[in-house]
Amino acid sequence: MSHPLSDLRPLALGEIIDRSATFWRKHLKTLFLLSLGFNLATYIVTKAMQLAMQRNLKVIQEAAAGRGDPSTVLVEYARFLAVLTGAMIVTFWLYWMSTLVVSRYVVPTLLGETVSPVEGLRRGLKRLGTLTGAFMLSLLWAVGANLLMAIPGGLVTGAGAGLVALSSGTGARLAGGVLLGVGVLLLLLGLAGGILWYLLRFSLLAPVVAMEDLSAASAFRRSGQLLSGRVEPGFLGRVTVRAMILVTVVSVILLAVSLLSGLPALLVQLAYRNPLDPASVAANPVPQLILVPTELLQVAGQAVFSPLALVFYALFYLDMRVRREGLDLERRLEAR
């Protein structure tokens, strides 16, 4: 069997995917245990959010039907958005923390070093403040990018809403409706573009924090530097294109896993209600004693397969270090 350093070289995208899958299979138990705690924590946060939002939705529905106090609607909407935003921030933070812990295990192992899975957890606790600071910087950057991408859709939506509200002619109102529809479509495309940009721009942030002793701001800049420019001639030589392909593969895998592992919980919900009908959801709540076990099955399935995506990012980080900084040559010189 060849020494790990002999395999340390610039990799094609297909090789990154193949080696990631191979590493995931060989270290499945360890990766599962490293990810399970974070997946359980994410589930707890999500479950708490769902239970809190059920009350908000009930009050809003009663007010809309004239059975409640209309003045409470705005308050409940504000609470609804606050709970949703808070839960999303916490779950994103748990995802980055999980990526840090897994990267701290994957990268040294690929370099031929003996590393305990506990080391990843120690590193995560040690770098907790740095990761949180870098994560908050990434969120601020993401908000700015999404607002920028929402400007075209917002302008078109505003123009359409203005025409519908101020015009009395049928033709003008029809044109306003068309503009309104186009504006909403542009807003959705802008939101999708903002999410994709966020995943690409900060895909190496957690591995950088895991492996390099940098401040939050320095890690933020470093992750951007590793993803800038090109590493070889041709279209696929641009780092952003390579990262986009990798993120797409990862997203497809995670989506498939989420759908398959979530099927039991979905079937249980369908047996009690129509999840797409808010009235049915409120009138026919699924007993938690039945729903929770199926959701925990989904958590376990995600803990098995989600580390594959984290291995992708760790190996991509290592490949960028090799291509940009000659890490393979440096390690061979140190081994002499």
Secondary structure in CASP SS format (residue, H / E / C, confidence):
PFRMAT SS
TARGET T0000
AUTHOR 0000-0000-0000
METHOD secondary structure of the structure
MODEL  1
M C 1.00
S C 1.00
H C 1.00
P H 1.00
L H 1.00
S H 1.00
D H 1.00
L C 1.00
R C 1.00
P C 1.00
L C 1.00
A C 1.00
L H 1.00
G H 1.00
E H 1.00
I H 1.00
I H 1.00
D H 1.00
R H 1.00
S H 1.00
A H 1.00
T H 1.00
F H 1.00
W H 1.00
R H 1.00
K H 1.00
H C 1.00
L H 1.00
K H 1.00
T H 1.00
L H 1.00
F H 1.00
L H 1.00
L H 1.00
S H 1.00
L H 1.00
G H 1.00
F H 1.00
N H 1.00
L H 1.00
A H 1.00
T H 1.00
Y H 1.00
I H 1.00
V H 1.00
T H 1.00
K H 1.00
A H 1.00
M H 1.00
Q H 1.00
L H 1.00
A H 1.00
M H 1.00
Q H 1.00
R H 1.00
N H 1.00
L H 1.00
K H 1.00
V H 1.00
I H 1.00
Q H 1.00
E H 1.00
A H 1.00
A H 1.00
A C 1.00
G C 1.00
R C 1.00
G C 1.00
D C 1.00
P C 1.00
S H 1.00
T H 1.00
V H 1.00
L H 1.00
V H 1.00
E H 1.00
Y H 1.00
A H 1.00
R H 1.00
F H 1.00
L H 1.00
A H 1.00
V H 1.00
L H 1.00
T H 1.00
G H 1.00
A H 1.00
M H 1.00
I H 1.00
V H 1.00
T H 1.00
F H 1.00
W H 1.00
L H 1.00
Y H 1.00
W H 1.00
M H 1.00
S H 1.00
T H 1.00
L H 1.00
V H 1.00
V H 1.00
S H 1.00
R H 1.00
Y H 1.00
V H 1.00
V H 1.00
P H 1.00
T H 1.00
L H 1.00
L C 1.00
G C 1.00
E C 1.00
T C 1.00
V C 1.00
S C 1.00
P H 1.00
V H 1.00
E H 1.00
G H 1.00
L H 1.00
R H 1.00
R H 1.00
G H 1.00
L H 1.00
K H 1.00
R C 1.00
L H 1.00
G H 1.00
T H 1.00
L H 1.00
T H 1.00
G H 1.00
A H 1.00
F H 1.00
M H 1.00
L H 1.00
S H 1.00
L H 1.00
L H 1.00
W H 1.00
A H 1.00
V H 1.00
G H 1.00
A H 1.00
N H 1.00
L H 1.00
L H 1.00
M H 1.00
A H 1.00
I H 1.00
P H 1.00
G H 1.00
G H 1.00
L H 1.00
V H 1.00
T H 1.00
G H 1.00
A H 1.00
G H 1.00
A H 1.00
G H 1.00
L H 1.00
V H 1.00
A H 1.00
L H 1.00
S C 1.00
S C 1.00
G C 1.00
T H 1.00
G H 1.00
A H 1.00
R H 1.00
L H 1.00
A H 1.00
G H 1.00
G H 1.00
V H 1.00
L H 1.00
L H 1.00
G H 1.00
V H 1.00
G H 1.00
V H 1.00
L H 1.00
L H 1.00
L H 1.00
L H 1.00
L H 1.00
G H 1.00
L H 1.00
A H 1.00
G H 1.00
G H 1.00
I H 1.00
L H 1.00
W H 1.00
Y H 1.00
L H 1.00
L H 1.00
R H 1.00
F C 1.00
S C 1.00
L C 1.00
L H 1.00
A H 1.00
P H 1.00
V H 1.00
V H 1.00
A H 1.00
M H 1.00
E C 1.00
D C 1.00
L C 1.00
S C 1.00
A H 1.00
A H 1.00
S H 1.00
A H 1.00
F H 1.00
R H 1.00
R H 1.00
S H 1.00
G H 1.00
Q H 1.00
L H 1.00
L C 1.00
S C 1.00
G C 1.00
R E 1.00
V C 1.00
E C 1.00
P C 1.00
G C 1.00
F H 1.00
L H 1.00
G H 1.00
R E 1.00
V H 1.00
T H 1.00
V H 1.00
R H 1.00
A H 1.00
M H 1.00
I H 1.00
L H 1.00
V H 1.00
T H 1.00
V H 1.00
V H 1.00
S H 1.00
V H 1.00
I H 1.00
L H 1.00
L H 1.00
A H 1.00
V H 1.00
S H 1.00
L H 1.00
L H 1.00
S H 1.00
G C 1.00
L H 1.00
P H 1.00
A H 1.00
L H 1.00
L H 1.00
V H 1.00
Q H 1.00
L H 1.00
A H 1.00
Y H 1.00
R C 1.00
N C 1.00
P C 1.00
L C 1.00
D C 1.00
P H 1.00
A H 1.00
S H 1.00
V H 1.00
A H 1.00
A H 1.00
N C 1.00
P C 1.00
V C 1.00
P C 1.00
Q H 1.00
L H 1.00
I H 1.00
L H 1.00
V H 1.00
P H 1.00
T H 1.00
E H 1.00
L H 1.00
L H 1.00
Q H 1.00
V H 1.00
A H 1.00
G H 1.00
Q H 1.00
A H 1.00
V H 1.00
F H 1.00
S H 1.00
P H 1.00
L H 1.00
A H 1.00
L H 1.00
V H 1.00
F H 1.00
Y H 1.00
A H 1.00
L H 1.00
F H 1.00
Y H 1.00
L H 1.00
D H 1.00
M H 1.00
R H 1.00
V H 1.00
R H 1.00
R H 1.00
E H 1.00
G C 1.00
L H 1.00
D H 1.00
L H 1.00
E H 1.00
R H 1.00
R H 1.00
L H 1.00
E H 1.00
A H 1.00
R C 1.00
END
